[in-house]
C-alpha cells in the first residue's frame, strides 16, 4: 500500500515485489521507477464504524521513485526518494501529494580499518503523508523497525515522521563482540480529515542497546544486552532492562533470531502520579528462505506509546506471518501475510484505561512480466478495536488494488 509509514521504499517482502530493488557489487547506479495503482477502498478516512464518517472510494495512485545504489571500497549505500500522489474519484478534496526518503549505509569496511572485523551500519527514513500509521503487514525486511506500527490506528491526518538509527559490533576476541545500537525519531500530526475520538499526540523517542555477543559455534550465537528507551509526549516514560539472546542457523535455509528479558517502566505524565512497574521485552523471528519460498514467523513484546486519547505507555504484543512463494507459473509470485496485535495500558484501570485489539491480513499475486515490469493484484483487510473512557472504537477497512511497477533502467 502506498502512503503508509514504513522504511526504505521497496523493502516490503524483502524487495521481492519491487523491480528497482537490485544489488550491485561495484560502482554507482541510479534506478528510476514508477508505481501506478488503482484501488477500491472501503474506508478512506480510517474512521470508526460508529462515527458516521466512513467513506468508500476509488483511488488512483502514482509514485515516481529514484533509487541510488553505491558499492565502494569503504561503504555501500542503498537510498531511495519518492513522491506519491493519490486521486480520489468520489471525494476529490482528499487527493494529495506526499513524500518519502530513506537510506541504508553499510560502513563496515571503513570501520574495519580501525579494528578488523568491525561492523557498522546506519539508516534514516522520512515520510510525510495524510495516511496514518497502519498495522504492519508484509515487511519481511524491516518488521519492528518502526515502534508506531503496533496495531494502534488513528483516522486520516497529516503525519510527518523521521527515524534515524545506527548499529555497531566491535570484536574484542575471536568469538566475542562488543555491540551497541541507537535509534532516534519523531512523529508529528497536523490537520485531520475526520473528527478524532481523542487528541493526536506528537511524540519524540530514542532507544539504545549495549552488550556482548559470543559465537558459541558456527550455528549458534548468544548475547547479553542492556536495553533502554525514552518517549516524550505531554510527559515522558522511560524503560531500562536487559535481555538474553540466541541466534541459530539450523540450515543454510532456516534461521532463528530471539531475545527475551524484562524492563523497568517509569511513567511521568502530566496530571497523573508517577509510577514504576516491570514489563517483559522480547523478540522471536524464524525465517525460512530458499529459491522459491520466503516464510517469516515473528513475535514481539515490548512497551510502546499511545498517540491518541492521552499519553500512556502500552504493553504491546504483535505476532505475524509473511510469505512469498514462487508458483508453478514461471515469474508468478504469491504473497500473503497475517498479523495480530494486542496492547494494554501499563498499570491502567478504570474508565480511562487505553487498550487495542487489532489484526490484519493481505494476499495476492505479483507477476514479473520482465525483470523491470511487475503487475500486482492484492487484497487487504484491517480491523482495529480500540477502547478508551469506557467506549469502544472499531476501525474496519478492506482494499482491493491492481498495480503496475515499472523500473526504468
Number of C-alpha atoms within 10 A of each C-alpha: 13 18 22 18 27 27 26 25 24 21 18 20 23 16 16 19 22 24 21 28 18 14 11 12 10 12 11 13 16 15 17 18 21 20 20 19 20 18 20 17 19 18 21 23 26 26 26 26 14 11 14 8 17 18 14 19 19 18 21 19 21 20 20 17 23 19 24 17 22 18 17 13 10 13 16 22 19 21 21 24 20 21 19 21 19 21 19 18 14 12 14 12 10 16 15 15 16 20 17 25 21 22 21 21 17 20 20 20 19 16 20 16 11 10 14 14 17 21 20 22 19 18 20 20 23 22 24 24 25 24 22 22 25 21 25 27 24 26 22 23 16 16 20 16 13 17 14 21 21 27 28 24 26 25 24 24 23 17 22 22 21 21 23 18 19 18 18 19 22 21 19 14 9 9 12 18 21 18 21 19 18 18 20 18 20 18 20 17 21 11 10 15 16 17 15 17 17 12 14 20 19 19 21 18 20 18 18 18 19 19 18 19 22 18 16 11 11 8 13 14 18 19 20 19 21 17 22 19 20 20 24 19 19 15 15 21 24 21 22 18 19 22 21 18 19 18 19 17 16 11 9 10 13 16 17 18 17 20 20 18 19 18 21 15 22 18 23 18 19 13 8 9 8 12 13 15 12 14 17 18 21 18 20 18 19 17 18 16 16 11 8 10 16 21 19 24 19 21 20 21 20 20 24 23 27 26 23 19 18 20 26 26 26 21 20 25 22 23 19 23 22 23 22 26 18 17 13 8 8 10 15 18 22 19 23 21 24 20 24 22 24 22 26 23 20 22 14 14 10 9 11 15 18 27 21 24 19 23 21 23 22 20 19 18 21 24 18 20 13 12 12 15 19 21 20 20 19 19 17 20 16 19 19 25 19 23 18 19 11 10 11 15 17 20 22 19 22 18 20 18 19 18 19 17 23 22 22 13 10
